[in-house]
């Protein structure tokens, strides 16, 4: 394993995406997001993603300088065309739009289409919680990664969901997970680190259990919790890819990237609720809940009970002090991508 400071990784990311055609603002948003994912311990959504994003740009599937735009809105709804820009750019735009409407009207929803991979979902609810807003994000699709309960091959994406809840004097509650046992990016991390996958998380091309990260591409990832994770995966798909309905003209029009991706691209659903929608005091009450839960005696092998979202905060503290570990294979792929763009790291 190699170790880098956050600033070094941020600078490398910036150089690469600027050379790949991204403008200054988009580059900053994506670099901030990727390094934050590494800091939080989610290396599957950090600098490991750089090569695949650059490949998407080179294939015409991602427009690195494009900006999202609102195509339809009401007092409590916003529909956004992402124009195939970086998913982090369009998702941040949508999250900020829906949070602003929720602060004004109590509740609001937003949807994006013509989108690309939006990174770590938990980034957006964490940001919203800092403004006193509960934010739920669903990012589901059909695909080949997630295996439906009772099936022997993939039919879904990993279909993650995330929700954050603000708390006084504390970091927010944060739920953020793929509805498969592990995220697809975790498979890439295991491959680059030459490690095996957890047992009972994946199947190979013949539908047999496997821990080989190289075998998953022809097989799939099981949903966590059996039929329960499967139902959540379907819910994520319905709320995003089915509920978010682009205008027919927008969906049929040529995309700005000239891409060969599906006409609507990735679609994402956002639901924002002002924490004061029913009256003041919810963040204070949440802090009280956290305190009560933390008083629970820890089980054997645990130092203490943590609040969901706390592991990410502790990881960020540690990695800011000690550096961010990056697998040698991951960094070699990043360097190769940089070299293809005549960038020296």
C-alpha positions as CSV (number, residue, x, y, z in Angstrom):
1,X,0.0,0.0,0.0
2,X,1.1,3.6,-0.7
3,X,0.1,6.5,1.4
4,X,-0.7,10.1,0.3
5,X,-1.8,13.3,1.9
6,X,-5.2,14.5,0.8
7,X,-3.6,17.6,-0.8
8,X,-1.4,15.4,-3.0
9,X,-4.4,13.3,-4.2
10,X,-6.5,16.4,-4.8
11,X,-3.7,18.0,-6.9
12,X,-3.3,14.8,-9.0
13,X,-7.0,14.5,-9.5
14,X,-7.2,18.1,-10.6
15,X,-4.4,17.8,-13.1
16,X,-5.9,14.7,-14.7
17,X,-9.5,16.0,-15.1
18,X,-8.3,19.5,-16.3
19,X,-6.3,17.7,-19.0
20,X,-9.3,15.5,-19.8
21,X,-11.4,18.6,-20.7
22,X,-13.2,19.4,-17.4
23,X,-13.5,23.1,-16.5
24,X,-12.3,24.5,-13.2
25,X,-15.6,24.4,-11.3
26,X,-16.5,20.8,-12.4
27,X,-13.0,19.6,-11.6
28,X,-13.1,21.1,-8.1
29,X,-16.4,19.5,-7.3
30,X,-15.3,16.0,-8.5
31,X,-11.9,16.3,-6.8
32,X,-13.4,17.4,-3.5
33,X,-15.9,14.5,-3.7
34,X,-13.4,11.8,-4.6
35,X,-10.9,12.8,-1.9
36,X,-13.7,13.1,0.7
37,X,-14.7,9.5,-0.2
38,X,-11.1,8.3,0.4
39,X,-11.0,10.2,3.7
40,X,-14.2,8.6,4.9
41,X,-12.8,5.2,4.2
42,X,-14.8,4.5,1.1
43,X,-11.9,3.9,-1.3
44,X,-14.4,2.3,-3.8
45,X,-15.6,5.8,-4.6
46,X,-12.3,7.7,-4.3
47,X,-9.4,8.1,-6.7
48,X,-9.9,4.6,-7.9
49,X,-12.7,6.0,-10.1
50,X,-10.4,8.4,-12.0
51,X,-9.5,5.9,-14.8
52,X,-13.1,4.9,-15.5
53,X,-14.3,8.5,-15.6
54,X,-11.5,9.5,-18.0
55,X,-12.4,6.4,-20.2
56,X,-16.0,7.6,-20.2
57,X,-14.9,11.0,-21.3
58,X,-12.8,9.5,-24.1
59,X,-15.7,7.3,-25.2
60,X,-18.1,10.3,-25.4
61,X,-20.2,9.0,-22.5
62,X,-19.3,11.9,-20.1
63,X,-19.2,15.6,-21.0
64,X,-16.6,16.9,-18.5
65,X,-17.5,20.6,-18.9
66,X,-21.3,20.4,-19.2
67,X,-23.6,21.9,-16.7
68,X,-27.0,20.6,-15.4
69,X,-30.1,22.6,-16.0
70,X,-33.7,22.8,-14.7
71,X,-36.2,21.6,-17.3
72,X,-39.3,21.6,-15.2
73,X,-40.2,22.8,-11.7
74,X,-43.0,23.6,-9.3
75,X,-42.9,25.0,-5.8
76,X,-41.8,21.6,-4.4
77,X,-40.4,19.7,-7.4
78,X,-37.4,20.1,-9.7
79,X,-36.6,18.0,-12.8
80,X,-33.0,18.4,-13.9
81,X,-31.2,17.5,-17.1
82,X,-27.7,16.5,-16.1
83,X,-26.4,16.8,-19.8
84,X,-24.1,13.8,-19.1
85,X,-21.8,15.9,-17.0
86,X,-20.0,14.4,-14.0
87,X,-22.6,12.8,-11.7
88,X,-21.1,14.6,-8.8
89,X,-21.8,17.9,-10.5
90,X,-25.4,17.1,-11.3
91,X,-26.2,15.5,-8.0
92,X,-24.7,18.4,-6.0
93,X,-26.8,20.8,-8.1
94,X,-30.0,18.7,-7.5
95,X,-29.3,18.3,-3.8
96,X,-28.8,22.1,-3.4
97,X,-32.0,22.8,-5.3
98,X,-34.2,20.4,-3.4
99,X,-32.7,21.5,0.0
100,X,-33.5,25.1,-0.8
101,X,-37.1,24.3,-1.8
102,X,-37.5,22.2,1.4
103,X,-36.3,25.1,3.5
104,X,-39.0,27.2,1.9
105,X,-41.9,24.7,1.6
106,X,-41.1,22.0,4.2
107,X,-40.9,19.1,1.7
108,X,-39.5,18.9,-1.8
109,X,-38.4,16.3,-4.4
110,X,-36.0,16.4,-7.4
111,X,-35.0,14.1,-10.1
112,X,-32.1,14.0,-12.6
113,X,-31.7,12.3,-15.9
114,X,-29.1,12.2,-18.7
115,X,-26.8,11.4,-15.7
116,X,-23.6,9.5,-15.0
117,X,-22.1,7.9,-11.8
118,X,-22.8,10.3,-8.9
119,X,-20.1,8.9,-6.5
120,X,-20.7,8.3,-2.8
121,X,-24.3,8.9,-2.0
122,X,-23.7,9.8,1.6
123,X,-21.9,13.0,0.6
124,X,-25.2,14.7,-0.3
125,X,-27.3,13.9,2.8
126,X,-24.3,14.9,5.0
127,X,-24.2,18.3,3.3
128,X,-27.9,18.7,3.6
129,X,-27.9,17.9,7.3
130,X,-25.6,20.8,7.9
131,X,-28.4,23.0,6.7
132,X,-31.0,21.3,8.9
133,X,-32.6,19.2,6.2
134,X,-33.2,15.5,6.0
135,X,-32.2,14.2,2.6
136,X,-33.0,10.9,1.0
137,X,-31.3,9.8,-2.2
138,X,-32.1,6.7,-4.4
139,X,-29.9,5.7,-7.4
140,X,-31.2,2.5,-8.9
141,X,-31.1,0.9,-12.3
142,X,-31.5,-2.3,-14.2
143,X,-28.1,-3.9,-14.9
144,X,-25.9,-6.9,-14.3
145,X,-24.4,-6.3,-10.9
146,X,-27.2,-7.1,-8.5
147,X,-28.8,-10.5,-8.3
148,X,-32.5,-10.5,-7.4
149,X,-33.5,-12.8,-4.6
150,X,-34.0,-16.3,-6.0
151,X,-32.1,-15.6,-9.2
152,X,-28.8,-16.9,-10.5
153,X,-27.5,-13.9,-12.5
154,X,-27.5,-10.1,-12.2
155,X,-30.6,-8.0,-13.2
156,X,-30.0,-4.8,-11.2
157,X,-27.4,-2.3,-10.5
158,X,-26.1,-2.2,-6.9
159,X,-28.9,0.3,-6.3
160,X,-27.7,2.3,-3.3
161,X,-29.8,4.4,-1.0
162,X,-28.8,7.1,1.5
163,X,-30.5,9.3,4.1
164,X,-29.1,11.8,6.6
165,X,-30.7,13.3,9.7
166,X,-29.3,16.5,11.4
167,X,-28.4,16.5,15.1
168,X,-27.4,19.4,17.4
169,X,-23.7,19.4,18.4
170,X,-23.0,16.2,16.6
171,X,-22.4,14.8,13.2
172,X,-25.6,13.7,11.5
173,X,-27.1,10.2,11.3
174,X,-26.1,8.8,8.0
175,X,-27.4,5.7,6.3
176,X,-25.5,5.0,3.0
177,X,-25.2,1.6,1.4
178,X,-25.7,-0.4,-1.7
179,X,-28.6,-2.9,-1.5
180,X,-26.1,-5.6,-2.6
181,X,-24.0,-7.1,0.1
182,X,-21.1,-5.0,-1.0
183,X,-20.8,-2.1,-3.6
184,X,-19.4,-2.9,-7.0
185,X,-16.5,-0.5,-6.2
186,X,-15.6,-2.8,-3.3
187,X,-15.0,-5.5,-5.8
188,X,-12.5,-3.3,-7.6
189,X,-10.8,-2.4,-4.3
190,X,-10.4,-6.2,-3.5
191,X,-9.1,-6.9,-7.0
192,X,-6.5,-4.1,-6.7
193,X,-5.4,-5.2,-3.2
194,X,-5.3,-8.9,-4.3
195,X,-7.9,-9.8,-1.7
196,X,-10.9,-12.1,-1.7
197,X,-14.5,-10.9,-1.3
198,X,-16.5,-11.7,1.9
199,X,-18.2,-15.1,1.9
200,X,-21.8,-15.2,0.7
201,X,-21.6,-11.9,-1.2
202,X,-21.2,-13.0,-4.8
203,X,-21.8,-15.7,-7.4
204,X,-19.9,-16.7,-10.5
205,X,-21.2,-17.2,-14.1
206,X,-22.7,-20.6,-13.1
207,X,-24.6,-19.2,-10.2
208,X,-22.2,-20.7,-7.6
209,X,-20.9,-18.8,-4.5
210,X,-17.5,-17.2,-5.1
211,X,-15.1,-15.0,-3.2
212,X,-13.0,-14.3,-6.3
213,X,-13.4,-10.6,-7.4
214,X,-12.4,-11.5,-10.9
215,X,-15.4,-13.9,-11.2
216,X,-18.1,-11.4,-10.3
217,X,-18.1,-9.7,-13.8
218,X,-19.7,-12.8,-15.2
219,X,-21.8,-13.5,-12.2
220,X,-23.2,-10.9,-9.8
221,X,-23.5,-9.6,-6.3
222,X,-26.2,-10.9,-3.9
223,X,-28.5,-8.5,-2.2
224,X,-27.9,-8.1,1.5
225,X,-30.5,-9.7,3.9
226,X,-31.9,-11.9,1.2
227,X,-35.4,-10.9,0.2
228,X,-35.3,-7.7,2.3
229,X,-32.3,-6.3,0.4
230,X,-33.9,-7.4,-2.8
231,X,-37.1,-5.4,-2.0
232,X,-35.0,-2.3,-1.1
233,X,-33.1,-2.7,-4.4
234,X,-36.4,-2.7,-6.3
235,X,-37.6,0.3,-4.3
236,X,-34.4,2.3,-5.3
237,X,-35.0,1.4,-8.9
238,X,-38.7,2.4,-8.9
239,X,-38.0,5.7,-7.1
240,X,-35.3,6.8,-9.5
241,X,-35.4,5.0,-12.9
242,X,-39.2,4.7,-13.0
243,X,-40.6,7.7,-11.0
244,X,-38.2,10.2,-12.6
245,X,-39.9,10.9,-16.0
246,X,-38.0,13.1,-18.4
247,X,-39.9,15.2,-20.8
248,X,-40.4,13.3,-24.0
249,X,-38.6,16.0,-26.0
250,X,-35.7,16.1,-23.6
251,X,-35.4,12.3,-23.5
252,X,-35.5,12.0,-27.3
253,X,-33.0,14.8,-28.1
254,X,-29.4,14.1,-28.9
255,X,-27.3,14.4,-25.7
256,X,-24.6,17.1,-25.4
257,X,-21.9,14.5,-25.1
258,X,-22.7,12.8,-28.3
259,X,-22.7,9.6,-26.2
260,X,-23.8,6.1,-27.0
261,X,-25.4,5.6,-23.6
262,X,-29.1,5.0,-23.0
263,X,-31.1,8.1,-23.9
264,X,-32.0,9.1,-20.4
265,X,-28.7,8.0,-18.8
266,X,-28.7,7.5,-15.1
267,X,-31.6,8.9,-13.1
268,X,-31.5,9.8,-9.4
269,X,-34.3,10.7,-7.0
270,X,-34.0,13.2,-4.1
271,X,-36.4,13.8,-1.3
272,X,-35.7,16.6,1.2
273,X,-37.6,17.4,4.4
274,X,-36.9,20.4,6.5
275,X,-36.1,19.2,10.0
276,X,-38.5,21.9,11.3
277,X,-41.4,20.9,9.1
278,X,-43.4,19.8,12.2
279,X,-41.9,22.3,14.6
280,X,-38.6,23.1,16.1
281,X,-36.4,20.8,18.1
282,X,-35.9,17.7,15.9
283,X,-32.1,18.0,15.7
284,X,-31.9,18.5,19.5
285,X,-34.1,15.4,20.0
286,X,-31.9,13.5,17.6
287,X,-28.8,14.3,19.7
288,X,-30.7,12.9,22.7
289,X,-31.4,9.7,20.9
290,X,-27.7,9.4,19.9
291,X,-26.7,9.9,23.6
292,X,-29.1,7.2,24.8
293,X,-27.9,4.7,22.1
294,X,-24.2,5.4,22.9
295,X,-24.9,4.5,26.5
296,X,-25.6,0.9,25.4
297,X,-23.0,-1.4,26.9
298,X,-20.7,-2.7,24.0
299,X,-20.7,-6.3,23.0
300,X,-17.6,-8.4,23.2
301,X,-15.1,-7.3,20.6
302,X,-16.5,-3.7,20.4
303,X,-15.1,-0.7,22.2
304,X,-18.4,1.3,22.1
305,X,-21.6,1.7,20.1
306,X,-21.3,4.0,17.2
307,X,-24.0,6.1,15.4
308,X,-24.4,5.4,11.7
309,X,-22.1,7.9,9.9
310,X,-19.7,8.0,12.8
311,X,-17.2,5.5,11.3
312,X,-16.8,7.8,8.3
313,X,-16.0,10.8,10.6
314,X,-13.5,8.7,12.6
315,X,-11.9,7.5,9.4
316,X,-11.5,11.1,8.1
317,X,-9.9,12.2,11.3
318,X,-7.4,9.3,11.2
319,X,-6.6,9.7,7.5
320,X,-6.1,13.4,7.7
321,X,-3.4,12.7,10.3
322,X,-1.9,9.6,8.9
323,X,-2.5,9.9,5.2
324,X,-4.8,8.1,2.7
325,X,-3.7,4.5,1.8
326,X,-4.0,3.7,-1.9
327,X,-3.4,0.2,-3.4
328,X,-0.4,0.0,-5.6
329,X,-2.5,-1.3,-8.5
330,X,-4.9,1.6,-8.1
331,X,-2.2,4.1,-8.2
332,X,-0.6,2.4,-11.2
333,X,-3.9,2.8,-13.1
334,X,-4.2,6.4,-12.1
335,X,-0.6,7.0,-13.3
336,X,-1.3,5.3,-16.6
337,X,-4.4,7.5,-17.1
338,X,-2.4,10.6,-16.3
339,X,0.4,9.5,-18.8
340,X,-2.2,9.0,-21.5
341,X,-3.1,12.7,-21.0
342,X,0.5,13.8,-21.0
343,X,0.2,14.7,-17.3
344,X,3.1,14.1,-14.9
345,X,2.2,13.3,-11.3
